């Protein structure tokens, strides 16, 4: 006899969620197709496809993750393919989870490091998803602090086994108790353990100081040469040094400092990924840095991660999400933030309003940013990561906002001021500001000056490994198109062609 194919089991989990979301079968199929388009996928599902899923057929490829994201957006809580009764598949949204516990956060972020440090080019092609910003920022804002991050106890040798009968054996007179009695390991043993970073490795203040120093090194390389120069080395450092520390042994105070240092490096890994246009990967690093900052109990740094996420949203044209992220950061910090940090938070909100063309809201945010910075004092307790935000940076934010609002005279004034005030160490930021100034000059009809400034920026961009730097230059060149027959533009193109 011929065996009958196994009978499929109706998917009651999916049916219940469809009812909760208020979807029709056709409506769910349409939303999955639309989400697929965001990821460059041509999916042609219809109501019949959904009927088959309800009857127990498993969709293939990345579709289960896409279906889960459709429900996540609709219901406002993170759902996985398994929650829908579907098979797990390629993790399109892996890394966007805001972990429930610090150790779960370690598992998620270390998985990202391992995948990214290999030759997984596909990971760097994952698309940015605006909906992936909602749940993490909400969970950070309203989530409860982690009660405990400490892990393990100081490594000690196991107790001596009792002999048969359960009574201790005789003690040898004159013999000092060894490590089994609780004495610390010998220095040579400790040195061997520290070089191995094996199970039970005890994290020290020196380890955390090293993490901080590494962060300063990579920040300097990124700002001077672009994110593409050292990004991979940073990720490998996190994989080979950061993960063993997170899985080591540490008390509560040391653990908080460890999570804070790793959060900073993870945000930087996201920032350098953003700079090379790996936007989906960068988004995942930012979400995980946000969760690590929560484990550290560092609310101000969490707000800075949200600022970073807002900047990426601005760059990608998602102004509404950028404004929302900046406001969540403001809510999370409250009125007690140092004036320089308040200024940063308002300036980033202004950038989102500018992308949306909201002149009044942008102007109001810039005014708040300006007032806050005016009240700052050298004695203020400003976190190390916010010390870059000074008059030069605020002028830069003004310049970008006025450029986006096509207020070119104001844009030129602020961009010039930023370039005068900002040190040469901030090479990439100066490049961006120079392109803003070139664009403003072009908008004012000063073609020769615009082309001269644009050519300087193009030369700097050619010396960096920064997709953002090249994008700024290309944006300027697109604005030159209406003047392509002018002598100044032909001269610009000749100078840029010579760089190649």
TIDREN-276510 format. One record per residue (C-alpha): residue number from 1; x, y, z. Coordinates in nm, 4 decimals. Layout:
BEGIN
ATOM   pos          x          y          z
ATOM   NUM          X          Y          Z
...
***
This chain:
BEGIN
ATOM   pos          x          y          z
ATOM     1     0.0000     0.0000     0.0000
ATOM     2     0.1137     0.3556    -0.0702
ATOM     3     0.1795     0.5595     0.2441
ATOM     4    -0.0445     0.8588     0.2873
ATOM     5     0.1340     1.1930     0.3290
ATOM     6     0.1404     1.3204     0.6872
ATOM     7    -0.1628     1.5282     0.7730
ATOM     8    -0.0929     1.8926     0.8421
ATOM     9    -0.1984     2.0371     1.1775
ATOM    10    -0.3985     2.3631     1.1567
ATOM    11    -0.1996     2.6608     1.2825
ATOM    12    -0.4146     2.7855     1.5696
ATOM    13    -0.1470     3.0291     1.6932
ATOM    14    -0.1478     3.2121     1.3611
ATOM    15    -0.5284     3.2094     1.3494
ATOM    16    -0.5506     3.3647     1.6965
ATOM    17    -0.3056     3.6431     1.6102
ATOM    18    -0.4855     3.7193     1.2824
ATOM    19    -0.8053     3.7616     1.4826
ATOM    20    -0.6297     3.9781     1.7435
ATOM    21    -0.4763     4.2007     1.4763
ATOM    22    -0.8030     4.2299     1.2858
ATOM    23    -0.6463     4.1190     0.9570
ATOM    24    -0.8287     3.9542     0.6716
ATOM    25    -0.6335     3.6841     0.4879
ATOM    26    -0.5906     3.9177     0.1922
ATOM    27    -0.4854     4.2024     0.4224
ATOM    28    -0.2132     3.9930     0.5856
ATOM    29    -0.0825     3.8770     0.2477
ATOM    30    -0.0704     4.2350     0.1204
ATOM    31     0.1268     4.3539     0.4238
ATOM    32     0.3778     4.0715     0.3892
ATOM    33     0.4294     4.1632     0.0224
ATOM    34     0.4785     4.5303     0.1139
ATOM    35     0.7324     4.4464     0.3838
ATOM    36     0.9124     4.2218     0.1384
ATOM    37     0.9508     4.5178    -0.0986
ATOM    38     1.1277     4.7098     0.1820
ATOM    39     1.3862     4.4315     0.1766
ATOM    40     1.4112     4.4101    -0.2013
ATOM    41     1.1978     4.0956    -0.2231
ATOM    42     0.9293     4.0422    -0.4878
ATOM    43     0.6766     3.8353    -0.2904
ATOM    44     0.3399     3.7649    -0.4448
ATOM    45     0.1301     3.6174    -0.1683
ATOM    46    -0.2498     3.6361    -0.1658
ATOM    47    -0.5388     3.5241     0.0532
ATOM    48    -0.4969     3.1663    -0.0717
ATOM    49    -0.1380     3.1672     0.0577
ATOM    50    -0.2595     3.2671     0.4040
ATOM    51    -0.5273     2.9953     0.3940
ATOM    52    -0.2525     2.7386     0.3287
ATOM    53    -0.0487     2.8726     0.6230
ATOM    54    -0.3529     2.8418     0.8477
ATOM    55    -0.3937     2.4809     0.7364
ATOM    56    -0.0383     2.4069     0.8488
ATOM    57     0.1787     2.4703     0.5432
ATOM    58     0.5111     2.6306     0.6331
ATOM    59     0.6193     2.9326     0.4237
ATOM    60     0.9790     2.9163     0.3045
ATOM    61     1.2871     3.1325     0.3231
ATOM    62     1.2645     3.4598     0.5139
ATOM    63     0.8845     3.4764     0.4945
ATOM    64     0.8185     3.3558     0.8540
ATOM    65     1.0325     3.6400     0.9900
ATOM    66     0.8516     3.8876     0.7661
ATOM    67     0.5114     3.7632     0.8832
ATOM    68     0.6273     3.7983     1.2437
ATOM    69     0.7367     4.1563     1.1778
ATOM    70     0.3975     4.2422     1.0264
ATOM    71     0.2326     4.1338     1.3516
ATOM    72     0.4977     4.3112     1.5597
ATOM    73     0.4181     4.6383     1.3861
ATOM    74     0.0449     4.5889     1.4197
ATOM    75     0.0325     4.4738     1.7819
ATOM    76     0.3210     4.6779     1.9234
ATOM    77     0.5075     4.3875     2.0837
ATOM    78     0.7953     4.1777     1.9554
ATOM    79     0.6780     3.8489     1.8054
ATOM    80     0.8929     3.5743     1.6550
ATOM    81     0.8160     3.3161     1.3899
ATOM    82     0.7775     3.0567     1.6651
ATOM    83     0.5134     3.2727     1.8346
ATOM    84     0.3115     3.2374     1.5150
ATOM    85     0.3533     2.8600     1.4974
ATOM    86     0.5977     2.8927     1.2075
ATOM    87     0.9412     2.7429     1.1571
ATOM    88     1.2359     2.9687     1.2367
ATOM    89     1.4356     3.0683     0.9305
ATOM    90     1.6925     3.3212     0.8167
ATOM    91     1.7036     3.5781     1.0981
ATOM    92     1.6000     3.8908     0.9082
ATOM    93     1.5218     4.0610     1.2377
ATOM    94     1.7750     3.8908     1.4642
ATOM    95     1.9452     4.1570     1.6736
ATOM    96     1.6445     4.3881     1.6956
ATOM    97     1.5267     4.2141     2.0119
ATOM    98     1.5438     4.4126     2.3365
ATOM    99     1.6482     4.1293     2.5648
ATOM   100     1.4551     4.0462     2.8810
ATOM   101     1.7705     3.9877     3.0898
ATOM   102     2.1362     4.0985     3.0825
ATOM   103     2.2546     3.7451     3.0046
ATOM   104     2.0108     3.7168     2.7157
ATOM   105     2.1515     4.0465     2.5896
ATOM   106     2.5015     3.8958     2.6059
ATOM   107     2.3842     3.5994     2.3980
ATOM   108     2.2289     3.8229     2.1310
ATOM   109     2.5126     4.0709     2.0956
ATOM   110     2.7876     3.8071     2.1016
ATOM   111     2.6024     3.6234     1.8249
ATOM   112     2.6135     3.9429     1.6178
ATOM   113     2.9868     3.9850     1.6792
ATOM   114     3.0627     3.6288     1.5757
ATOM   115     2.8612     3.6515     1.2548
ATOM   116     3.0004     3.9919     1.1660
ATOM   117     3.3641     3.9063     1.2329
ATOM   118     3.3525     3.6274     0.9759
ATOM   119     3.3087     3.6583     0.6012
ATOM   120     2.9319     3.6947     0.6210
ATOM   121     2.8835     3.9719     0.3669
ATOM   122     2.5098     3.9022     0.3690
ATOM   123     2.4867     4.0323     0.7247
ATOM   124     2.6039     4.3707     0.6028
ATOM   125     2.3286     4.3771     0.3389
ATOM   126     2.0392     4.3474     0.5858
ATOM   127     1.7957     4.6323     0.5335
ATOM   128     1.7196     4.9034     0.7863
ATOM   129     1.3616     4.8814     0.9138
ATOM   130     1.2010     5.1900     1.0711
ATOM   131     0.9521     4.9708     1.2584
ATOM   132     1.2457     4.8070     1.4363
ATOM   133     1.3003     5.1319     1.6285
ATOM   134     0.9672     5.1345     1.8080
ATOM   135     0.9843     4.8417     2.0495
ATOM   136     1.3460     4.8863     2.1734
ATOM   137     1.3064     5.2587     2.2410
ATOM   138     0.9780     5.1978     2.4214
ATOM   139     1.1217     4.9139     2.6286
ATOM   140     1.4218     5.1276     2.7247
ATOM   141     1.1975     5.4148     2.8318
ATOM   142     0.9476     5.2188     3.0423
ATOM   143     1.1486     4.9079     3.1303
ATOM   144     1.2492     4.8343     3.4874
ATOM   145     1.6195     4.8545     3.5769
ATOM   146     1.8031     4.5243     3.6014
ATOM   147     1.8274     4.4169     3.9643
ATOM   148     2.1491     4.2227     3.9189
ATOM   149     2.4240     4.1839     3.6621
ATOM   150     2.6892     4.0170     3.8814
ATOM   151     2.8021     3.6819     3.7512
ATOM   152     2.9604     3.3907     3.9350
ATOM   153     3.1815     3.3915     4.2387
ATOM   154     3.5583     3.4262     4.2767
ATOM   155     3.7124     3.1069     4.1419
ATOM   156     3.7987     2.8629     4.4193
ATOM   157     3.9098     2.5024     4.4153
ATOM   158     3.6405     2.2446     4.4883
ATOM   159     3.6073     2.1178     4.8456
ATOM   160     3.7925     1.7997     4.9330
ATOM   161     3.5696     1.4967     4.8905
ATOM   162     3.4750     1.3164     5.2097
ATOM   163     3.5875     0.9536     5.2486
ATOM   164     3.3411     0.6688     5.2710
ATOM   165     3.1210     0.7024     5.5769
ATOM   166     3.1029     1.0817     5.5491
ATOM   167     3.3699     1.1626     5.8115
ATOM   168     3.6706     1.3800     5.7265
ATOM   169     4.0049     1.2114     5.7073
ATOM   170     4.2896     1.2856     5.9475
ATOM   171     4.4747     1.6133     5.9167
ATOM   172     4.8494     1.6028     5.8678
ATOM   173     5.0168     1.8007     6.1408
ATOM   174     5.2223     2.0987     6.0334
ATOM   175     5.0769     2.1200     5.6808
ATOM   176     4.9328     2.4577     5.5850
ATOM   177     4.5944     2.4529     5.4154
ATOM   178     4.6282     2.4621     5.0340
ATOM   179     4.4052     2.6121     4.7656
ATOM   180     4.1386     2.3520     4.8407
ATOM   181     4.0852     2.5208     5.1771
ATOM   182     4.0033     2.8486     5.0119
ATOM   183     4.3456     3.0075     4.9692
ATOM   184     4.3925     3.2200     4.6554
ATOM   185     4.5744     3.0549     4.3637
ATOM   186     4.9464     3.1071     4.3312
ATOM   187     5.0572     3.4082     4.1215
ATOM   188     5.1794     3.1806     3.8411
ATOM   189     4.8419     3.0105     3.8256
ATOM   190     4.6640     3.3440     3.8242
ATOM   191     4.8786     3.4689     3.5376
ATOM   192     4.8045     3.1573     3.3356
ATOM   193     4.4322     3.1910     3.4020
ATOM   194     4.4348     3.5553     3.2960
ATOM   195     4.6110     3.4817     2.9698
ATOM   196     4.3569     3.2122     2.8873
ATOM   197     4.0365     3.4079     2.9714
ATOM   198     3.8708     3.0726     3.0320
ATOM   199     3.5643     2.9895     3.2402
ATOM   200     3.5685     3.1712     3.5724
ATOM   201     3.7955     3.4478     3.4440
ATOM   202     3.7640     3.7338     3.6911
ATOM   203     3.7216     4.0768     3.5315
ATOM   204     3.9311     4.3546     3.6840
ATOM   205     3.9364     4.7324     3.6787
ATOM   206     4.2352     4.7046     3.4450
ATOM   207     4.0269     4.5112     3.1924
ATOM   208     3.7651     4.7838     3.1899
ATOM   209     4.0283     5.0561     3.1573
ATOM   210     4.1656     4.8678     2.8559
ATOM   211     3.8177     4.8571     2.6980
ATOM   212     3.7875     5.2328     2.7419
ATOM   213     4.1302     5.2930     2.5865
ATOM   214     4.0437     5.0751     2.2896
ATOM   215     3.7262     5.2780     2.2426
ATOM   216     3.9243     5.6028     2.2266
ATOM   217     4.1616     5.4528     1.9709
ATOM   218     3.8860     5.3314     1.7401
ATOM   219     3.6915     5.6573     1.7754
ATOM   220     3.9947     5.8522     1.6591
ATOM   221     4.0520     5.6196     1.3618
ATOM   222     3.6870     5.6431     1.2634
ATOM   223     3.6711     6.0208     1.2750
ATOM   224     3.9988     6.0687     1.0859
ATOM   225     3.9903     5.7913     0.8256
ATOM   226     3.6291     5.6689     0.8134
ATOM   227     3.4486     5.3707     0.9566
ATOM   228     3.5745     5.1282     0.6936
ATOM   229     3.9356     5.1416     0.8118
ATOM   230     3.9090     4.9714     1.1492
ATOM   231     3.5513     4.8453     1.1799
ATOM   232     3.6360     4.4807     1.1300
ATOM   233     3.9178     4.4962     1.3832
ATOM   234     3.6801     4.6470     1.6374
ATOM   235     3.4241     4.3703     1.5875
ATOM   236     3.6907     4.1021     1.6245
ATOM   237     3.8149     4.2691     1.9410
ATOM   238     3.4649     4.2542     2.0835
ATOM   239     3.4333     3.8886     1.9870
ATOM   240     3.7696     3.7765     2.1236
ATOM   241     3.8052     4.0093     2.4241
ATOM   242     3.4629     4.1500     2.5061
ATOM   243     3.2600     3.8291     2.5038
ATOM   244     3.4942     3.6326     2.7367
ATOM   245     3.4770     3.9209     2.9841
ATOM   246     3.0968     3.9314     2.9724
ATOM   247     3.0902     3.5557     3.0337
ATOM   248     3.3509     3.5780     3.3077
ATOM   249     3.3157     3.6433     3.6799
ATOM   250     3.2454     3.9852     3.8271
ATOM   251     3.0699     4.1538     4.1151
ATOM   252     2.7876     4.4024     4.0877
ATOM   253     2.9895     4.7263     4.0642
ATOM   254     3.2467     4.5813     3.8247
ATOM   255     2.9705     4.4252     3.6162
ATOM   256     2.7926     4.7575     3.5709
ATOM   257     3.1155     4.9212     3.4532
ATOM   258     3.1854     4.6276     3.2226
ATOM   259     2.8426     4.6489     3.0588
ATOM   260     2.8889     5.0253     3.0176
ATOM   261     3.2257     4.9835     2.8448
ATOM   262     3.0960     4.7099     2.6140
ATOM   263     2.7863     4.9197     2.5347
ATOM   264     3.0162     5.2006     2.4223
ATOM   265     3.2195     4.9722     2.1947
ATOM   266     2.9032     4.8131     2.0550
ATOM   267     2.7582     5.1542     1.9724
ATOM   268     3.0866     5.2357     1.7999
ATOM   269     3.0638     4.9114     1.5997
ATOM   270     2.7192     5.0292     1.4920
ATOM   271     2.8482     5.3766     1.4102
ATOM   272     3.1270     5.2432     1.1887
ATOM   273     2.8780     5.0075     1.0207
ATOM   274     2.6512     5.3060     0.9569
ATOM   275     2.9459     5.4909     0.8046
ATOM   276     3.0015     5.2162     0.5459
ATOM   277     2.6260     5.2032     0.4648
ATOM   278     2.5603     4.8692     0.6411
ATOM   279     2.2451     5.0248     0.7806
ATOM   280     2.0533     4.7163     0.8928
ATOM   281     2.3575     4.5841     1.0762
ATOM   282     2.4225     4.9239     1.2340
ATOM   283     2.0628     4.9365     1.3544
ATOM   284     2.1061     4.6025     1.5280
ATOM   285     2.4253     4.7129     1.7012
ATOM   286     2.2524     5.0280     1.8239
ATOM   287     1.9599     4.8302     1.9678
ATOM   288     2.1987     4.5987     2.1504
ATOM   289     2.4099     4.8903     2.2769
ATOM   290     2.0885     5.0383     2.4168
ATOM   291     2.0143     4.7149     2.6035
ATOM   292     2.3707     4.6882     2.7363
ATOM   293     2.3500     5.0483     2.8596
ATOM   294     2.0373     4.9539     3.0529
ATOM   295     2.2226     4.6619     3.2105
ATOM   296     2.4949     4.9077     3.3074
ATOM   297     2.2355     5.1278     3.4775
ATOM   298     2.3663     5.4144     3.2623
ATOM   299     2.0561     5.6132     3.1646
ATOM   300     2.2497     5.9050     3.0089
ATOM   301     2.4439     5.6722     2.7800
ATOM   302     2.1192     5.5046     2.6736
ATOM   303     1.9945     5.8478     2.5672
ATOM   304     2.3135     5.8917     2.3637
ATOM   305     2.2509     5.5626     2.1839
ATOM   306     1.9010     5.6888     2.0983
ATOM   307     2.0601     6.0089     1.9663
ATOM   308     2.2808     5.7934     1.7435
ATOM   309     1.9777     5.6005     1.6192
ATOM   310     1.8023     5.9316     1.5499
ATOM   311     2.0987     6.0515     1.3439
ATOM   312     2.0848     5.7371     1.1316
ATOM   313     1.7108     5.7880     1.0801
ATOM   314     1.7765     6.1470     0.9659
ATOM   315     2.0421     6.0307     0.7235
ATOM   316     1.8034     5.7747     0.5738
ATOM   317     1.5211     6.0277     0.5459
ATOM   318     1.3008     5.8934     0.8255
ATOM   319     1.2331     6.2267     0.9903
ATOM   320     0.9318     6.1211     1.1949
ATOM   321     1.1195     5.8322     1.3560
ATOM   322     1.4186     6.0620     1.4171
ATOM   323     1.2019     6.3087     1.6084
ATOM   324     1.0411     6.0319     1.8120
ATOM   325     1.3773     5.8830     1.9111
ATOM   326     1.5094     6.2237     2.0184
ATOM   327     1.1999     6.2827     2.2294
ATOM   328     1.2254     5.9413     2.3935
ATOM   329     1.5859     6.0266     2.4834
ATOM   330     1.4690     6.3570     2.6340
ATOM   331     1.1973     6.1828     2.8356
ATOM   332     1.4405     5.9223     2.9577
ATOM   333     1.6845     6.1849     3.0824
ATOM   334     1.4364     6.4311     3.2305
ATOM   335     1.5282     6.7834     3.3359
ATOM   336     1.8363     6.6798     3.5336
ATOM   337     2.0666     6.6327     3.2353
ATOM   338     2.3736     6.8600     3.2076
ATOM   339     2.3079     7.1590     2.9784
ATOM   340     2.5447     7.0302     2.7082
ATOM   341     2.3543     6.7027     2.6909
ATOM   342     2.0197     6.8853     2.6843
ATOM   343     2.1515     7.0929     2.3955
ATOM   344     2.2537     6.7794     2.2058
ATOM   345     1.9109     6.6203     2.2555
ATOM   346     1.7265     6.9283     2.1273
ATOM   347     1.9633     6.9716     1.8316
ATOM   348     1.9082     6.6142     1.7188
ATOM   349     1.5315     6.6630     1.7379
ATOM   350     1.5734     6.9734     1.5220
ATOM   351     1.7475     6.7671     1.2547
ATOM   352     1.4443     6.5393     1.2314
ATOM   353     1.2080     6.8362     1.1973
ATOM   354     1.4302     6.9815     0.9239
ATOM   355     1.4123     6.6603     0.7201
ATOM   356     1.0327     6.6825     0.7457
ATOM   357     1.0351     7.0491     0.6388
ATOM   358     0.8782     7.1551     0.9709
ATOM   359     1.0213     7.5068     0.9954
ATOM   360     0.8567     7.6225     1.3190
ATOM   361     0.9272     7.3024     1.5110
ATOM   362     1.2871     7.2964     1.3861
ATOM   363     1.3436     7.6605     1.4815
ATOM   364     1.1989     7.6013     1.8289
ATOM   365     1.4231     7.2989     1.8896
ATOM   366     1.7310     7.4882     1.7728
ATOM   367     1.6452     7.7761     2.0074
ATOM   368     1.6177     7.5343     2.3006
ATOM   369     1.9505     7.3782     2.2041
ATOM   370     2.1163     7.7193     2.1882
ATOM   371     1.9782     7.8314     2.5254
ATOM   372     2.0876     7.5095     2.6926
ATOM   373     2.4444     7.5337     2.5621
ATOM   374     2.4678     7.8969     2.6732
ATOM   375     2.4010     7.7878     3.0318
ATOM   376     2.6716     7.5196     3.0318
ATOM   377     2.9787     7.5746     3.2483
ATOM   378     3.3270     7.4140     3.2488
ATOM   379     3.2557     7.2732     3.5949
ATOM   380     2.9512     7.0781     3.4725
ATOM   381     2.9700     6.7023     3.5119
ATOM   382     2.9453     6.6192     3.1415
ATOM   383     2.9860     6.2519     3.0392
ATOM   384     3.2981     6.1874     2.8334
ATOM   385     3.0934     6.0938     2.5258
ATOM   386     2.9065     6.4285     2.5267
ATOM   387     3.2120     6.6518     2.5536
ATOM   388     3.2368     6.6788     2.1738
ATOM   389     2.9140     6.8794     2.1733
ATOM   390     3.0337     7.2379     2.1799
ATOM   391     2.9764     7.5599     1.9872
ATOM   392     3.1348     7.4130     1.6752
ATOM   393     2.9054     7.1106     1.6792
ATOM   394     2.5949     7.3190     1.7487
ATOM   395     2.6837     7.5485     1.4577
ATOM   396     2.7184     7.2364     1.2435
ATOM   397     2.3667     7.1230     1.3472
ATOM   398     2.2303     7.4677     1.2619
ATOM   399     2.3992     7.4555     0.9226
ATOM   400     2.2524     7.1165     0.8356
ATOM   401     1.9037     7.2206     0.9471
ATOM   402     1.9059     7.5423     0.7467
ATOM   403     2.0373     7.3566     0.4418
ATOM   404     1.7522     7.1046     0.4634
ATOM   405     1.5033     7.3902     0.4986
ATOM   406     1.6647     7.5637     0.1971
ATOM   407     1.7547     7.8659     0.4102
ATOM   408     2.0892     7.8970     0.2420
ATOM   409     2.2191     8.2255     0.3821
ATOM   410     2.1759     8.1059     0.7395
ATOM   411     2.3195     7.7664     0.6444
ATOM   412     2.6335     7.9308     0.5052
ATOM   413     2.6837     8.1478     0.8148
ATOM   414     2.6599     7.8582     1.0567
ATOM   415     2.8695     7.6201     0.8444
ATOM   416     3.1471     7.8784     0.8192
ATOM   417     3.1403     7.9310     1.1939
ATOM   418     3.1611     7.5574     1.2585
ATOM   419     3.4622     7.5207     1.0282
ATOM   420     3.6361     7.8098     1.2039
ATOM   421     3.5807     7.6620     1.5506
ATOM   422     3.6272     7.2907     1.4909
ATOM   423     3.9679     7.1263     1.5235
ATOM   424     4.1317     6.9386     1.2372
ATOM   425     4.1108     6.6101     1.4280
ATOM   426     3.7400     6.5963     1.3354
ATOM   427     3.8244     6.5396     0.9713
ATOM   428     3.5040     6.3702     0.8588
ATOM   429     3.2777     6.6160     1.0397
ATOM   430     3.4663     6.9031     0.8772
ATOM   431     3.4165     6.7363     0.5385
ATOM   432     3.0398     6.7138     0.5955
ATOM   433     3.0280     7.0762     0.7037
ATOM   434     3.2278     7.1844     0.4000
ATOM   435     2.9740     7.0149     0.1715
ATOM   436     2.6911     7.1901     0.3593
ATOM   437     2.8704     7.5193     0.2984
ATOM   438     2.9234     7.4326    -0.0694
ATOM   439     2.5532     7.3519    -0.1056
ATOM   440     2.4588     7.6793     0.0623
ATOM   441     2.6880     7.8761    -0.1683
ATOM   442     2.5315     7.7001    -0.4644
ATOM   443     2.1836     7.7892    -0.3369
ATOM   444     2.2927     8.1532    -0.3138
ATOM   445     2.4121     8.1491    -0.6745
ATOM   446     2.7844     8.1590    -0.5866
ATOM   447     2.8824     7.8841    -0.8273
ATOM   448     3.2614     7.9250    -0.8308
ATOM   449     3.2896     7.9236    -0.4520
ATOM   450     3.0562     7.6254    -0.4302
ATOM   451     3.2643     7.4242    -0.6765
ATOM   452     3.5910     7.5115    -0.5023
ATOM   453     3.4520     7.3959    -0.1679
ATOM   454     3.3003     7.0848    -0.3251
ATOM   455     3.6317     6.9899    -0.4858
ATOM   456     3.8105     7.0168    -0.1505
ATOM   457     3.5510     6.7886     0.0062
ATOM   458     3.5755     6.5384    -0.2804
ATOM   459     3.9519     6.5173    -0.2339
ATOM   460     3.9096     6.4519     0.1398
ATOM   461     3.6425     6.1879     0.0744
ATOM   462     3.8734     6.0068    -0.1665
ATOM   463     4.1216     5.9624     0.1197
ATOM   464     3.8643     5.8083     0.3545
ATOM   465     3.6777     5.4800     0.3721
ATOM   466     3.3400     5.6342     0.4426
ATOM   467     3.0264     5.5751     0.2384
ATOM   468     2.8677     5.8744     0.4091
ATOM   469     3.1486     6.1019     0.2945
ATOM   470     3.1018     5.9869    -0.0642
ATOM   471     2.7240     6.0309    -0.0344
ATOM   472     2.7670     6.3925     0.0752
ATOM   473     2.9833     6.4567    -0.2301
ATOM   474     2.7389     6.2809    -0.4645
ATOM   475     2.4488     6.4801    -0.3239
ATOM   476     2.6381     6.8007    -0.4010
ATOM   477     2.7106     6.6779    -0.7531
ATOM   478     2.3419     6.6062    -0.8137
ATOM   479     2.2689     6.9659    -0.7178
ATOM   480     2.5263     7.0778    -0.9762
ATOM   481     2.3390     6.9103    -1.2638
ATOM   482     2.1350     7.2195    -1.3665
ATOM   483     2.4674     7.4055    -1.4103
ATOM   484     2.6610     7.1266    -1.5811
ATOM   485     2.7608     7.3402    -1.8805
ATOM   486     2.9071     7.6204    -1.6678
ATOM   487     3.2853     7.6605    -1.6718
ATOM   488     3.3100     7.6292    -1.2931
ATOM   489     3.1268     7.2956    -1.2978
ATOM   490     3.3408     7.1607    -1.5805
ATOM   491     3.6476     7.2601    -1.3794
ATOM   492     3.5055     7.0835    -1.0755
ATOM   493     3.4488     6.7643    -1.2718
ATOM   494     3.8018     6.7770    -1.4119
ATOM   495     3.9499     6.8120    -1.0622
ATOM   496     3.7421     6.5232    -0.9273
ATOM   497     3.8231     6.3027    -1.2259
ATOM   498     4.1939     6.3564    -1.1581
ATOM   499     4.1505     6.2084    -0.8100
ATOM   500     4.0605     5.8675    -0.9525
***
